[in-house]
Amino acid sequence: MDFNGKRVLIIGAGKSGISAARLLNGQNAEVTLYDDKELDKNEVLQKIGAGYRGEIICKELPDSIASGCEYLIISPGVPIDSPLVLKVKEFGAKVIGEVELGYFFTKGKVVAVTGTNGKTTTTALTGELMKKKYANTLVGGNIGIPYTEICLNSTDDGVIVAEMSSFQLDTIDTYHPYVSMILNITPDHLDRHHTMENYVNAKLACTRNQTEDELCILNYEDEILRKKAKEIKAKICWFSSRSELTDGMVYKDGVIYEMRDGEPKKVIDVAEMKLIGRHNYENVMAAVAAARFMGISMDDIRDVLRNFNPVEHRIEYVATINDVKYYNDSKGTNPDASIQAVKAMTGPTFLIGGGYDKGSVYDEWIDSFEGKIKKLILMGQTREKIAECAKKHGFTDYMFVESMEEAVNYCKKNAVPGDTVLLSPCCASWGMFKNYEERGRIFKDLVKKD
């Protein structure tokens, strides 16, 4: 698509919006970058880089700008049904998501990773696997590097491995991965998508443009995905951590196997890996399935699996202090993710949770405690809601705190040798922290503080 001389409005001046502004400025578009919050324009200009010729507007957007743009680029955090987006659409602008914008400039093959949980670990691992064969392997998307930042570096013989959130998939049109993965689908972001059906459809959008010669990797244990698989045109590769499959990837008795026509081929003993927990074994199976389809040898796969370290903020080991282990799972921003973190703990656990309310329910999370949680320490907007749910399920060993510092200090004073302290909030970070990364780093700093 040619943006030369086109009037383009970008809504959202976070990482994605700034990256989109930089890309479009390089395409000689007439760019306006807008955010409804007060911004330090000099700081934004510094982030975009030298040579930016466009405008930066904060708080109020003049109708003259809204009505005069030909294209509206929305960052993933901007709902497609927000009043401003609907208003600009009524003026006649074509709405394009940040990922869709980047896809216009993408070369080579794309591997798209989505799902409610496990995306970041699987994306990072898949990227490391692809590097074994494809020298120009780029990793980005929801993992922290905007798609519009990496797309211009793509090459015809390279691979982009992209973590895709439901927010990003909400706005795709031509985006076309060669390999797609849907790791799981459980309720999340219903405050944004309004219904579970809308959320499921957003996840499935990553398969929409795939052909019969391409691959979609799905979790056989996910009932929603088993039902929806018949709607997908691409070849299906299933992975399972509990069922017997004749073809696909399976985990059984501590070993991951590749199955072909009923014949198992051992990939790796999970004890050889640094990743822990059944959910991570599922992530590994999905990544290995993609690697095999893309021609990566089994020896190279094993080498990567043995050396791959867990990603930051996802059941990340922090320290052992006075024989108490501390784990940072700040990326556990919904019940299913936090359930997996609780299940990965092997001993009595102090669990720090609570945060911004995304409309989640917490019954299954509380049920997963199963006598393992010694104390539930709650903070943030959802603390009363979670406490009420806990009481309903007969769990009363909870307390409220006002800050992360108070939570960590309580754990340091009360945990005994053999205990574990786990930050897995089950909620988004907004309201108390800028993002889950900041929340996790503050937790780690407090743990290591004397």
Residue pairs with C-beta under 8 A, 6 or more apart in sequence:
1 104
2 27
3 24
3 27
3 28
3 29
3 71
4 27
4 28
4 29
5 28
5 29
5 30
6 29
6 30
6 70
6 71
7 29
7 30
7 32
7 68
7 69
7 70
7 71
8 24
8 29
8 30
8 31
8 32
8 69
8 70
8 71
8 72
8 73
9 32
9 34
9 65
9 66
9 69
9 71
9 72
9 73
9 88
9 93
10 17
10 20
10 21
10 24
10 31
10 32
10 33
10 34
10 72
10 73
10 74
10 75
11 17
11 34
11 35
11 72
11 73
11 74
11 75
11 78
11 84
11 85
12 34
12 35
12 74
12 75
12 77
12 78
13 33
13 34
13 35
13 37
13 39
13 44
13 56
14 75
14 77
15 144
15 146
16 75
16 76
16 77
16 98
16 146
16 147
16 148
17 33
17 35
17 73
17 75
17 98
18 33
18 44
18 47
18 48
18 146
19 98
19 146
19 147
19 148
19 149
20 73
20 75
20 98
20 101
20 102
20 146
20 148
21 31
21 33
21 48
21 52
21 54
22 48
22 49
22 52
22 148
22 149
23 101
23 102
23 105
23 148
23 149
23 151
23 152
24 31
24 54
24 73
24 101
25 31
25 48
25 51
25 52
25 53
25 54
26 152
29 54
29 71
30 54
31 52
31 53
31 54
31 55
32 54
32 55
32 56
32 57
32 65
32 69
33 44
33 48
33 54
33 55
33 56
33 57
34 56
34 57
34 58
34 61
34 65
35 57
35 58
36 58
36 59
36 61
36 84
37 58
37 59
38 58
38 59
39 56
39 58
41 56
41 58
44 56
45 52
45 56
55 65
57 65
61 84
66 84
66 87
66 88
66 91
67 91
68 91
69 88
69 91
69 93
70 93
70 94
71 93
71 94
71 95
71 96
72 85
72 88
72 89
72 93
72 94
72 95
72 96
73 96
73 97
73 98
73 101
74 80
74 85
74 95
74 96
74 97
74 98
74 171
75 98
76 97
76 98
76 99
76 142
76 165
76 167
76 168
76 171
77 167
78 85
79 85
79 192
80 95
80 170
80 171
85 95
88 95
89 95
95 171
96 171
96 173
97 168
97 170
97 171
97 172
98 146
98 147
98 148
98 168
98 171
99 141
99 147
99 148
99 162
99 164
99 168
99 169
99 171
99 172
99 175
100 171
100 172
100 173
100 174
100 175
101 147
101 148
102 146
102 147
102 148
102 150
102 151
103 110
103 147
103 151
103 172
103 174
103 175
103 176
104 174
105 148
105 151
105 152
105 154
106 151
106 154
106 160
107 154
107 155
107 156
107 158
108 136
108 154
108 155
108 156
108 157
108 158
108 159
108 160
109 158
109 159
109 160
109 178
109 179
109 294
110 159
110 160
110 162
110 175
110 176
110 177
110 178
110 179
111 126
111 130
111 159
111 160
111 161
111 162
111 177
111 178
111 179
111 180
111 181
111 290
111 294
112 162
112 164
112 175
112 177
112 179
112 180
112 181
112 206
113 119
113 122
113 123
113 126
113 161
113 162
113 163
113 164
113 181
113 183
113 286
114 163
114 164
114 165
114 166
114 169
114 180
114 181
114 182
114 183
114 203
114 206
115 122
115 181
115 182
115 183
115 184
115 185
115 203
115 219
116 183
116 184
116 185
116 186
116 187
116 188
116 203
116 334
116 336
116 337
117 183
117 184
117 186
117 279
117 334
117 336
117 337
117 340
118 183
118 184
118 279
118 280
118 282
118 283
118 286
119 142
119 143
119 163
119 164
119 165
119 183
120 142
120 143
120 163
120 311
120 314
120 331
121 275
121 280
121 283
121 310
121 311
121 314
122 181
122 183
122 283
122 286
122 287
123 139
123 141
123 143
123 161
123 162
123 163
124 139
124 143
124 308
124 311
125 283
125 284
125 287
125 304
125 305
125 308
126 161
126 181
126 286
126 287
126 290
126 291
127 137
127 139
127 161
128 304
128 308
129 287
129 288
129 290
129 291
129 296
129 300
129 301
129 304
130 137
130 159
130 161
130 291
130 294
130 296
131 137
132 291
132 296
132 297
132 300
132 301
132 303
132 304
133 294
133 295
133 296
133 300
134 157
134 158
134 159
134 294
135 158
136 153
136 154
136 155
136 157
136 158
136 159
137 158
137 159
137 160
137 161
138 150
138 153
138 154
138 158
138 159
138 160
138 161
139 145
139 150
139 160
139 161
139 162
140 146
140 147
140 149
140 150
140 160
140 161
140 162
140 163
141 147
141 162
141 163
141 164
141 165
141 168
142 162
142 163
142 164
142 165
142 168
143 162
143 163
147 160
147 162
147 168
150 160
151 160
154 160
159 294
162 177
164 206
166 188
166 189
166 192
166 193
166 199
166 202
166 203
167 189
167 192
167 202
169 202
169 203
169 205
169 206
170 193
170 202
170 205
172 205
172 206
172 208
174 209
175 206
175 209
176 209
176 210
177 206
177 210
177 214
178 210
178 214
178 215
179 214
179 215
179 216
179 217
179 290
179 293
179 294
180 206
180 207
180 210
180 214
180 215
180 216
180 217
180 234
181 216
181 217
181 218
181 286
181 289
181 290
182 203
182 204
182 206
182 207
182 216
182 217
182 218
182 219
182 222
182 225
183 219
183 282
183 283
183 286
184 219
184 222
184 225
184 282
184 336
185 199
185 200
185 203
185 222
185 224
185 225
186 334
186 335
186 336
187 196
187 199
187 334
187 335
187 336
187 360
187 361
188 199
188 333
188 334
188 336
188 358
188 360
189 199
189 358
190 196
190 199
190 358
190 359
190 360
191 357
191 358
191 359
192 358
193 199
193 202
200 224
200 228
204 228
204 231
204 232
207 216
207 232
207 233
207 234
210 216
210 232
210 233
210 234
211 233
211 234
212 233
212 234
212 235
213 235
214 234
214 235
215 234
215 235
215 236
215 237
215 289
215 290
215 293
216 232
216 234
216 235
216 236
216 237
217 236
217 237
217 238
217 239
217 286
217 289
217 290
218 225
218 226
218 229
218 236
218 237
218 238
218 239
219 225
219 238
219 239
219 240
219 282
219 286
220 226
220 238
220 239
220 240
220 243
220 245
220 248
221 240
221 241
221 242
221 243
221 282
229 236
237 247
237 248
237 249
237 289
237 293
238 245
238 247
238 248
238 249
239 248
239 249
239 250
239 282
239 285
239 286
239 289
240 248
240 249
240 250
240 251
240 285
241 250
241 251
241 278
241 281
241 282
241 285
243 250
244 250
245 259
246 259
246 261
246 262
247 259
247 260
247 261
247 262
248 258
248 259
248 289
249 256
249 257
249 258
249 259
249 267
249 285
249 286
249 288
249 289
250 256
250 257
250 259
250 264
250 285
251 257
251 270
251 278
251 281
251 282
251 285
254 269
254 270
254 271
255 266
255 267
255 268
255 269
255 270
256 266
256 267
256 268
256 270
256 281
256 284
256 285
256 288
257 264
257 265
257 266
257 267
258 264
258 265
258 267
258 288
258 292
258 298
259 265
265 298
267 288
267 298
267 301
267 302
267 305
268 284
268 301
268 302
268 305
268 306
270 281
270 284
272 305
272 306
273 280
273 284
273 305
273 306
273 308
274 307
274 308
274 309
274 310
275 281
275 283
275 284
275 308
275 310
276 310
276 315
276 344
277 315
277 340
277 341
277 343
277 344
278 340
278 343
279 340
279 343
279 344
280 310
280 315
280 344
284 305
288 301
288 305
291 301
292 298
292 301
310 316
310 317
311 331
312 328
312 437
312 440
313 328
313 329
313 330
313 331
313 436
313 437
313 440
314 329
314 331
314 332
315 327
315 328
315 329
315 340
315 341
315 344
315 424
316 327
316 328
316 329
316 440
317 325
317 326
317 327
318 326
318 327
318 328
318 443
318 444
318 447
318 448
319 325
319 326
319 447
319 448
320 326
321 412
321 447
322 415
322 417
323 417
323 418
324 411
324 412
324 415
324 416
324 417
324 418
324 419
324 420
324 421
325 419
325 420
325 421
326 411
326 420
326 421
326 422
326 447
327 341
327 345
327 420
327 421
327 422
327 423
327 424
328 423
328 440
328 443
328 444
328 447
329 337
329 338
329 341
329 422
329 423
329 424
330 423
330 424
330 425
330 429
330 436
330 437
330 439
330 440
330 443
331 337
331 436
331 440
332 338
332 340
332 341
332 424
332 425
332 426
333 355
333 358
333 425
333 426
333 427
333 428
333 429
333 436
334 358
334 360
334 426
334 427
335 360
335 361
335 362
335 364
335 365
335 426
336 364
337 424
337 426
338 353
338 365
338 424
338 425
338 426
339 364
339 365
339 368
341 422
341 424
342 349
342 351
342 365
342 368
342 369
342 372
342 373
342 422
342 424
343 368
345 372
345 420
345 422
346 420
347 372
347 418
347 419
347 420
348 372
348 374
348 418
348 419
348 420
349 372
349 373
349 374
349 419
349 420
349 421
349 422
350 373
350 374
350 375
350 377
350 410
350 411
350 414
350 415
350 419
350 420
350 421
350 422
351 369
351 373
351 375
351 376
351 377
351 422
351 424
352 377
352 379
352 404
352 407
352 408
352 411
352 421
352 422
352 423
352 424
352 425
352 443
353 376
353 377
353 378
353 379
353 386
353 424
353 425
353 426
353 427
354 378
354 379
354 380
354 381
354 382
354 383
354 386
354 425
354 426
354 427
355 379
355 380
355 381
355 382
355 425
355 426
355 427
355 428
355 429
355 430
355 431
355 432
355 439
356 380
356 381
356 382
356 427
356 428
356 429
356 430
356 431
356 432
357 381
357 382
357 385
357 427
358 427
358 428
360 426
360 427
361 389
362 385
362 386
362 389
362 390
362 426
363 389
363 392
363 393
365 426
366 386
366 389
366 390
366 393
366 395
367 393
369 376
369 395
373 395
373 397
374 397
374 419
375 397
375 398
375 399
375 414
376 386
376 390
376 395
376 397
376 398
376 399
377 398
377 399
377 401
377 407
377 410
377 411
378 386
378 387
378 398
378 399
378 400
378 401
379 400
379 401
379 402
379 403
379 404
379 406
379 407
379 432
380 425
380 427
380 431
380 432
381 427
381 431
382 426
382 427
383 400
386 398
386 426
387 398
387 400
390 396
390 398
399 410
401 407
401 410
404 432
404 439
404 442
404 443
404 446
405 446
408 421
408 443
408 446
408 447
409 446
411 421
415 421
421 447
423 439
423 440
423 443
425 436
425 439
428 436
429 435
429 436
429 438
429 439
432 439
433 439
433 442
